[in-house]
Amino acid sequence: MTLNTKRVVVYAEALWDHVTMDDQELGFKAGDVIEVMDATNKEWWWGRILDSEGWFPASFVRLRVNQDEPMEDYPMKAEDGKEEDASIAARRYGVGQISKDQMRTNVINEIISTERDYIKHLKDICEGYIKQCRKRADMFTEEQLKTIFGNIEDIYKCQKKFVKALEKKFNKDHPHLSEVGSCFLEYQTEFQIYSEYCNNHPNACMELSRLTKVNKYVYFFEACRLLQKMIDISLDGFLLTPVQKICKYPLQLAELLKYTNPQHRDFKDVEAALNAMKNVARLINERKRRLENIDKIAQWQSSIEDWEGEDVLVRSSELIYSGELTKISQPQAKSQQRMFFLFDHQLVCCKKDLLRRDILYYKSRINMDDMEIVDMEDGKDKDFNISVKNAFKLLCRDPEEVYLFCAKKPEQKQRWLKAFENERKQVQLDQETGFSITEVQKKQAMLNANKQHHTGKPKGECGPFFFF
């Protein structure tokens, strides 16, 4: 596709963030509007945001449905708040500007057509790839297929029901009168199955990368594509589509809401649907971020000397806070300077090397699930029989143990108390949303970290307690 051959301005909206350190690439955030200047390369496009220009991945954006609308929201009122005559508005905003009803029609048509295309896409994957793979037990185990395709068959079943519900609400004669908001509200809970798919997607990429190093798998996947008459994209590209799809819904609904009059019967449902789908996308993005964090946690653990016991990832997936504290132990009230790392479910204690301060030694850990945090006033503590300042205690319920800690400054103590509060909130949220990391993801993260640790520290990597 070539754009702007006749100086036509074409806009795209970012589906998600593109973070880059390359000065030749264009960085942006989800929801940003990009002027597409060159799309001759199907994978990388050239675009502009304000005064910045650069390359960006085409798969990170979607072309705007209504290319005639200006960069800002299309105002239907003049500066004095009164409705403008359509001809005046057309002159102000360009001859291409069309009515709000027609704009809504365009968005509705796009929602319906893209859903139909998506259903075909899912069908092609399920019938063109999964069905054929199951016939070749000599090449694929069920576990491998689960890793590669995740729960895409469940997504296919869900989307078939969803598109039928949409089509029932679609007014063919007057598309702008269609009331589709309720469909998104009805299926918002079912759409959470995308979380499992998105969580698994990195595993799918790793497994595909491993298999496609062997020619017979390359030929097999290509044969599947050709037999199903699918476009010329590799399997990993097809498998990215559900991830893109769930991120696209909030953009479509935001555009639909923009062209839905408050008096329209669909307005309140579209407004509620937009918030609902934003929450679904936010949950999925948060899980994606957490999964990216596990590699960093694994790298951190591999840098710790004399590690004992289970890996951090067995129980944890998020570093909440870290810093130095003085730990006071019974019975002699012995004080020790230690470095502490608070993860969800556990607090890891390390000791700095006396000479090499960037080296840490594992000392112990505390199970946070059985802890009660007690803020202490400055003064004498009766349990330890010493005077303390900027102190707090961790009380273990079973078995009964007391841990006493002191921070150097009052503000440091308050940050720790807030961190403990956040740790409990994180654990509760994970339980409510069902967030978990698969054994495959944990093992792969530790394997990658150990390989990196043995081959030496990459150039430019920070010390062990600065890369979170």
C-alpha positions as CSV (number, residue, x, y, z in Angstrom):
1,M,0.0,0.0,0.0
2,T,1.3,3.4,-1.0
3,L,-0.1,6.5,0.8
4,N,0.0,10.2,0.1
5,T,0.9,9.8,-3.6
6,K,-1.5,12.7,-4.2
7,R,-0.8,14.6,-1.0
8,V,-3.7,12.9,0.7
9,V,-3.4,13.1,4.5
10,V,-3.9,9.7,6.0
11,Y,-4.2,9.2,9.8
12,A,-3.8,6.1,11.9
13,E,-4.4,5.5,15.6
14,A,-1.9,3.6,17.8
15,L,-3.2,0.3,19.2
16,W,-0.6,0.3,21.9
17,D,2.7,1.9,23.0
18,H,5.7,1.9,20.8
19,V,8.7,2.6,23.0
20,T,12.0,3.0,21.2
21,M,15.6,4.3,21.8
22,D,16.3,4.4,18.0
23,D,16.3,8.0,16.8
24,Q,15.1,6.7,13.4
25,E,11.9,5.4,14.9
26,L,8.7,7.2,15.9
27,G,7.7,6.6,19.5
28,F,4.1,6.9,20.6
29,K,1.5,5.8,23.2
30,A,-1.7,3.9,22.7
31,G,-4.4,6.2,21.3
32,D,-2.0,8.7,19.7
33,V,-2.9,9.8,16.2
34,I,-0.2,9.5,13.6
35,E,0.0,11.0,10.1
36,V,1.0,8.1,7.9
37,M,3.4,9.5,5.2
38,D,4.7,6.3,3.6
39,A,3.3,2.7,3.8
40,T,5.1,1.1,0.9
41,N,6.7,-1.4,3.3
42,K,4.0,-3.6,4.7
43,E,5.8,-4.1,8.1
44,W,7.3,-0.6,8.8
45,W,5.6,2.7,7.9
46,W,6.9,6.2,8.1
47,G,4.8,8.7,10.0
48,R,4.7,12.0,11.8
49,I,3.4,13.2,15.2
50,L,3.6,17.0,15.5
51,D,7.3,17.8,14.7
52,S,8.6,14.2,15.1
53,E,9.0,11.8,12.2
54,G,10.2,8.2,12.0
55,W,9.6,4.6,11.3
56,F,7.0,2.6,13.3
57,P,5.6,-1.0,13.1
58,A,2.5,-1.1,11.0
59,S,0.9,-3.7,13.2
60,F,0.9,-1.3,16.1
61,V,-1.7,1.0,14.5
62,R,-5.0,1.0,12.7
63,L,-6.0,3.4,9.9
64,R,-8.8,5.7,10.9
65,V,-12.3,4.9,9.7
66,N,-13.2,8.5,9.1
67,Q,-10.2,10.0,7.3
68,D,-12.0,13.3,6.7
69,E,-12.2,14.2,10.4
70,P,-9.6,16.7,11.7
71,M,-7.0,15.9,14.2
72,E,-9.0,17.3,17.1
73,D,-12.5,16.1,17.9
74,Y,-15.0,17.3,15.3
75,P,-16.9,20.1,17.0
76,M,-20.5,20.4,16.0
77,K,-20.9,23.8,17.7
78,A,-19.5,27.2,17.0
79,E,-17.5,29.1,19.6
80,D,-20.7,30.7,21.0
81,G,-22.1,27.2,21.7
82,K,-24.8,27.3,19.0
83,E,-25.1,24.6,16.3
84,E,-23.4,25.6,13.1
85,D,-25.0,25.3,9.7
86,A,-23.7,22.2,7.9
87,S,-22.4,24.3,5.0
88,I,-20.5,26.6,7.3
89,A,-19.0,23.6,9.2
90,A,-18.0,22.1,5.9
91,R,-16.1,25.2,4.9
92,R,-14.5,25.4,8.4
93,Y,-13.4,21.8,8.6
94,G,-12.9,20.9,4.9
95,V,-15.2,19.9,2.0
96,G,-14.7,16.3,3.0
97,Q,-16.5,16.8,6.3
98,I,-19.7,14.8,6.4
99,S,-22.6,14.5,8.7
100,K,-22.4,12.9,12.2
101,D,-24.9,10.3,11.2
102,Q,-22.8,9.3,8.2
103,M,-19.7,9.2,10.4
104,R,-21.6,6.9,12.8
105,T,-22.6,4.7,9.9
106,N,-18.9,4.4,8.8
107,V,-17.9,3.3,12.3
108,I,-20.8,0.8,12.6
109,N,-20.0,-0.6,9.2
110,E,-16.3,-1.0,10.2
111,I,-17.2,-2.8,13.5
112,I,-19.4,-5.2,11.7
113,S,-17.1,-5.9,8.7
114,T,-13.9,-6.3,10.9
115,E,-15.8,-8.7,13.1
116,R,-16.7,-10.8,10.1
117,D,-13.2,-10.7,8.8
118,Y,-11.9,-11.7,12.3
119,I,-14.2,-14.7,12.5
120,K,-12.9,-15.9,9.2
121,H,-9.4,-15.4,10.4
122,L,-10.0,-17.4,13.6
123,K,-11.7,-20.1,11.5
124,D,-8.7,-20.3,9.2
125,I,-6.3,-20.8,12.2
126,C,-8.5,-23.4,13.8
127,E,-9.3,-25.4,10.7
128,G,-6.2,-24.6,8.6
129,Y,-3.6,-25.1,11.3
130,I,-4.9,-26.7,14.5
131,K,-6.9,-29.4,12.7
132,Q,-4.0,-30.3,10.5
133,C,-1.5,-30.3,13.4
134,R,-3.7,-32.8,15.3
135,K,-3.5,-35.2,12.4
136,R,0.3,-35.2,12.9
137,A,0.9,-36.8,16.3
138,D,4.4,-37.6,15.1
139,M,5.2,-33.9,14.9
140,F,3.1,-32.3,17.7
141,T,2.1,-33.2,21.2
142,E,-1.2,-31.8,22.7
143,E,1.0,-29.9,25.1
144,Q,2.8,-28.2,22.2
145,L,-0.4,-27.3,20.5
146,K,-1.7,-25.8,23.7
147,T,1.5,-23.7,23.9
148,I,1.3,-22.6,20.3
149,F,-2.4,-21.9,20.0
150,G,-3.4,-21.2,23.6
151,N,-7.2,-21.0,24.0
152,I,-7.8,-19.6,20.5
153,E,-10.5,-22.2,19.9
154,D,-12.4,-20.9,22.9
155,I,-12.0,-17.4,21.5
156,Y,-13.4,-18.5,18.2
157,K,-16.5,-19.9,19.9
158,C,-17.0,-16.7,21.9
159,Q,-16.5,-14.5,18.8
160,K,-19.0,-16.5,16.8
161,K,-21.7,-15.8,19.4
162,F,-20.6,-12.2,19.7
163,V,-20.8,-11.4,15.9
164,K,-24.3,-13.0,15.8
165,A,-25.4,-10.7,18.6
166,L,-23.9,-7.7,16.8
167,E,-25.7,-8.6,13.5
168,K,-29.0,-8.8,15.3
169,K,-28.5,-5.2,16.5
170,F,-27.4,-4.1,13.1
171,N,-29.9,-1.9,11.2
172,K,-29.1,-2.6,7.5
173,D,-31.4,0.1,6.2
174,H,-30.2,2.8,8.6
175,P,-26.8,1.7,10.1
176,H,-26.5,4.9,12.2
177,L,-29.6,3.8,14.2
178,S,-27.9,0.4,15.1
179,E,-27.7,-0.2,18.9
180,V,-24.6,-2.3,19.4
181,G,-23.4,-1.0,22.8
182,S,-25.4,-3.6,24.7
183,C,-23.5,-6.4,22.9
184,F,-20.2,-5.3,24.3
185,L,-21.7,-5.0,27.8
186,E,-23.2,-8.5,27.5
187,Y,-19.8,-10.1,26.5
188,Q,-17.4,-8.0,28.6
189,T,-16.9,-10.9,31.1
190,E,-16.4,-13.5,28.3
191,F,-13.8,-11.2,26.7
192,Q,-11.6,-11.8,29.7
193,I,-10.6,-15.1,28.1
194,Y,-8.3,-13.0,26.0
195,S,-6.1,-12.6,29.2
196,E,-5.2,-16.3,29.1
197,Y,-4.4,-16.0,25.4
198,C,-2.3,-12.8,25.8
199,N,-0.4,-14.3,28.8
200,N,0.4,-17.4,26.7
201,H,1.4,-15.5,23.6
202,P,5.1,-15.1,24.5
203,N,5.3,-18.9,25.0
204,A,3.7,-19.4,21.6
205,C,6.3,-17.2,20.0
206,M,9.2,-19.0,21.7
207,E,7.8,-22.5,20.8
208,L,7.3,-21.4,17.2
209,S,10.8,-20.0,17.0
210,R,12.2,-23.3,18.3
211,L,10.2,-25.4,15.8
212,T,10.8,-23.3,12.8
213,K,14.5,-23.9,13.1
214,V,13.7,-27.3,11.7
215,N,12.8,-27.3,8.0
216,K,10.0,-29.9,8.2
217,Y,8.0,-27.6,10.5
218,V,8.6,-24.6,8.2
219,Y,7.3,-26.6,5.2
220,F,4.3,-28.0,7.2
221,F,3.1,-24.6,8.4
222,E,3.5,-23.1,4.9
223,A,1.5,-26.0,3.4
224,C,-1.3,-25.4,6.0
225,R,-1.4,-21.7,5.0
226,L,-1.6,-22.5,1.3
227,L,-4.3,-25.2,1.6
228,Q,-6.4,-22.8,3.6
229,K,-5.8,-20.1,1.0
230,M,-4.6,-17.6,3.7
231,I,-2.7,-14.4,2.9
232,D,1.1,-14.5,2.9
233,I,1.9,-14.0,6.6
234,S,3.8,-16.4,8.9
235,L,1.9,-18.3,11.6
236,D,3.3,-16.1,14.4
237,G,1.8,-13.1,12.6
238,F,-1.7,-14.7,12.4
239,L,-1.5,-15.6,16.1
240,L,-0.8,-11.9,17.0
241,T,-4.3,-10.9,15.7
242,P,-6.3,-11.8,18.8
243,V,-3.9,-9.6,20.9
244,Q,-4.4,-6.7,18.5
245,K,-8.2,-7.3,18.4
246,I,-8.8,-6.9,22.1
247,C,-6.8,-3.7,22.1
248,K,-8.7,-2.4,19.1
249,Y,-12.2,-2.5,20.7
250,P,-11.7,0.6,23.0
251,L,-10.6,2.6,20.0
252,Q,-13.6,1.6,17.9
253,L,-16.0,2.3,20.8
254,A,-14.4,5.7,21.5
255,E,-14.9,6.6,17.8
256,L,-18.5,5.3,17.9
257,L,-19.2,7.4,21.0
258,K,-17.8,10.5,19.4
259,Y,-20.5,10.3,16.6
260,T,-23.4,9.1,18.8
261,N,-25.7,12.0,19.9
262,P,-26.5,12.0,23.7
263,Q,-30.2,11.6,22.7
264,H,-29.4,8.4,20.7
265,R,-30.9,5.3,22.3
266,D,-27.4,3.7,22.1
267,F,-25.5,6.5,23.8
268,K,-25.5,5.3,27.4
269,D,-24.7,1.7,26.4
270,V,-21.8,2.7,24.1
271,E,-20.5,5.0,26.9
272,A,-20.6,2.1,29.4
273,A,-19.2,-0.4,26.8
274,L,-16.2,1.9,26.2
275,N,-15.4,2.0,29.9
276,A,-15.9,-1.8,30.2
277,M,-13.6,-2.6,27.2
278,K,-11.0,-0.1,28.5
279,N,-10.9,-2.1,31.7
280,V,-10.5,-5.4,29.8
281,A,-7.7,-3.9,27.8
282,R,-6.1,-2.4,30.9
283,L,-6.2,-5.7,32.6
284,I,-4.5,-7.5,29.7
285,N,-1.9,-4.8,29.3
286,E,-1.1,-5.0,33.0
287,R,-0.7,-8.8,32.7
288,K,1.6,-8.3,29.7
289,R,3.7,-5.9,31.7
290,R,3.9,-8.4,34.6
291,L,5.0,-11.2,32.3
292,E,7.8,-9.0,30.9
293,N,8.8,-8.4,34.5
294,I,9.5,-12.0,35.3
295,D,12.5,-12.0,33.0
296,K,14.0,-9.2,35.1
297,I,13.2,-11.0,38.3
298,A,14.9,-14.1,37.0
299,Q,18.0,-12.1,36.0
300,W,18.1,-10.4,39.4
301,Q,18.0,-13.8,41.2
302,S,20.7,-15.2,39.0
303,S,22.9,-12.3,40.1
304,I,22.5,-13.1,43.8
305,E,25.3,-15.2,45.4
306,D,24.6,-18.2,47.6
307,W,20.9,-18.4,46.7
308,E,19.0,-20.9,48.8
309,G,15.5,-22.4,48.5
310,E,12.9,-22.1,45.8
311,D,13.1,-19.5,43.0
312,V,11.4,-16.2,43.6
313,L,9.1,-16.9,40.6
314,V,7.6,-19.9,42.3
315,R,5.5,-17.5,44.3
316,S,6.1,-14.0,43.0
317,S,5.9,-12.0,39.8
318,E,6.3,-8.4,40.9
319,L,8.9,-6.4,42.7
320,I,6.9,-3.9,44.9
321,Y,9.8,-2.1,46.6
322,S,13.4,-2.4,47.6
323,G,15.9,-0.6,49.9
324,E,18.2,-0.7,52.9
325,L,16.9,-1.3,56.4
326,T,18.5,-2.2,59.8
327,K,17.2,-5.6,60.9
328,I,17.2,-6.2,64.7
329,S,17.3,-9.8,65.8
330,Q,16.5,-11.4,69.2
331,P,17.6,-12.4,71.8
332,Q,20.6,-10.1,71.9
333,A,18.9,-7.3,69.9
334,K,21.7,-7.6,67.3
335,S,21.4,-5.1,64.5
336,Q,22.4,-5.7,60.9
337,Q,22.4,-3.6,57.8
338,R,20.6,-5.5,55.0
339,M,19.2,-4.9,51.6
340,F,15.5,-5.9,51.3
341,F,13.4,-6.7,48.2
342,L,9.6,-6.8,48.7
343,F,7.9,-9.0,46.1
344,D,4.2,-10.1,46.2
345,H,4.0,-12.9,48.8
346,Q,7.6,-12.6,50.1
347,L,10.3,-10.3,51.4
348,V,13.9,-11.3,50.4
349,C,16.8,-10.3,52.6
350,C,20.3,-9.9,51.2
351,K,23.7,-8.7,52.5
352,K,26.1,-6.4,50.5
353,D,29.6,-7.6,49.9
354,L,32.1,-5.6,52.1
355,L,34.4,-4.7,49.2
356,R,32.2,-5.1,46.1
357,R,29.0,-3.2,47.1
358,D,27.3,-4.3,43.8
359,I,27.4,-7.9,44.9
360,L,24.6,-9.3,47.1
361,Y,24.5,-12.5,49.1
362,Y,21.2,-14.2,49.9
363,K,20.5,-14.4,53.7
364,S,16.8,-15.2,54.2
365,R,13.2,-14.5,53.2
366,I,9.9,-13.8,55.0
367,N,6.5,-15.1,53.9
368,M,4.3,-12.0,53.7
369,D,1.0,-14.0,53.6
370,D,1.2,-14.6,57.3
371,M,2.4,-11.2,58.4
372,E,0.9,-8.3,60.2
373,I,2.7,-4.9,59.9
374,V,2.9,-2.7,63.0
375,D,3.9,1.0,62.8
376,M,5.9,1.9,65.9
377,E,6.5,5.2,67.7
378,D,10.0,6.4,68.4
379,G,11.2,5.3,71.9
380,K,11.8,2.1,73.8
381,D,10.5,-1.2,72.5
382,K,9.4,-3.6,75.3
383,D,9.8,-6.8,73.2
384,F,13.4,-6.1,72.3
385,N,14.2,-3.8,75.3
386,I,16.0,-1.2,73.1
387,S,15.3,2.4,71.9
388,V,14.2,2.6,68.3
389,K,13.6,5.3,65.7
390,N,11.8,5.1,62.4
391,A,10.8,1.5,63.2
392,F,8.1,-1.0,62.3
393,K,7.5,-4.6,63.1
394,L,6.4,-7.6,61.1
395,L,4.4,-10.0,63.3
396,C,4.2,-13.6,62.1
397,R,1.0,-15.5,63.1
398,D,2.2,-19.1,62.6
399,P,4.7,-19.8,63.9
400,E,4.8,-16.8,66.2
401,E,7.8,-14.6,65.4
402,V,8.5,-10.9,65.6
403,Y,10.8,-9.0,63.1
404,L,12.0,-5.5,64.0
405,F,13.2,-3.0,61.3
406,C,14.5,0.5,61.4
407,A,14.8,3.0,58.5
408,K,17.3,5.8,58.4
409,K,14.7,8.5,57.8
410,P,11.0,9.0,58.6
411,E,10.1,9.3,54.9
412,Q,11.9,6.0,54.2
413,K,9.8,4.3,56.8
414,Q,6.6,5.7,55.4
415,R,7.6,4.4,51.9
416,W,8.1,0.9,53.3
417,L,4.7,1.0,55.1
418,K,3.0,2.1,51.9
419,A,4.9,-0.7,50.0
420,F,3.6,-3.3,52.4
421,E,0.1,-2.0,51.9
422,N,0.5,-2.1,48.1
423,E,1.8,-5.7,48.3
424,R,-1.4,-6.9,50.0
425,K,-3.5,-5.0,47.4
426,Q,-1.5,-6.6,44.6
427,V,-2.0,-10.1,46.0
428,Q,-5.7,-9.5,46.5
429,L,-6.1,-8.1,42.9
430,D,-4.3,-11.1,41.5
431,Q,-6.6,-13.4,43.3
432,E,-9.7,-11.5,42.0
433,T,-8.5,-11.4,38.4
434,G,-7.0,-14.9,38.4
435,F,-3.6,-13.7,37.4
436,S,-1.0,-16.5,37.3
437,I,2.3,-17.4,35.6
438,T,2.6,-20.8,33.9
439,E,5.3,-23.2,34.9
440,V,6.6,-23.0,31.3
441,Q,7.0,-19.2,31.6
442,K,8.8,-19.5,34.9
443,K,11.2,-22.2,33.7
444,Q,11.9,-20.3,30.5
445,A,12.6,-17.1,32.4
446,M,15.1,-18.8,34.7
447,L,16.7,-20.7,31.9
448,N,17.3,-17.5,29.9
449,A,18.6,-15.7,33.0
450,N,21.1,-18.6,33.8
451,K,22.3,-18.6,30.2
452,Q,22.9,-14.8,30.3
453,H,24.6,-15.1,33.8
454,H,27.0,-17.7,32.6
455,T,27.9,-15.9,29.3
456,G,28.7,-12.6,31.2
457,K,26.9,-9.4,31.9
458,P,25.6,-7.6,28.8
459,K,27.3,-4.3,28.1
460,G,25.5,-1.4,29.7
461,E,23.4,-3.4,32.1
462,C,22.8,-1.8,35.4
463,G,23.8,-3.3,38.8
464,P,21.6,-5.9,40.4
465,F,19.3,-3.6,42.3
466,F,18.7,-0.9,39.7
467,F,17.1,-2.6,36.8
468,F,13.5,-2.8,38.0
